[in-house]
Amino acid sequence: QVQLVESGGGLVQAGGSLRLSCAASQSIFRFNAMGWYRQPPGKQREFVASIVNSGITNYADSVKGRFTISRDNAENTVYLQMNSLKPEDTAVYYCYGRTQYVNYWGQGTQVTVSS
């Protein structure tokens, strides 16, 4: 089964930047789309960003203009560059990959933004 492993989270001051990585155990060619969700403390998981095979990206309004999703097919990795971070960005960030039949999820990586 495909595994997705997130990394790059941590503690950062408001206005700072982090880059999250999502490494897949197999080629990401199998995924129709990949992306990121996040779950703030005490809240439901919410969409952050996605990228499809054509390279088209989509972003939640809350992060548009600050976050950038990208992929490296050779490295089987998807990235989330997060700039101008705000305290409300604090959450566990989860990577996902979607096939025709099933969604795969990573274990999550914690991002904490201090004010």
Buried (B, 14 or more C-beta within 10 A) or exposed (E): EBEBBBBBBEEBEEEBEBBBBBBBEBEBEEBEBBBBBBBBEEEEBEBBBBBBEEEEBBBBEBBEEBBBBBBEEEEBBBBBBBBEBBEEBBBBBBBBBBEEEEEBBBEBBEBBBEE
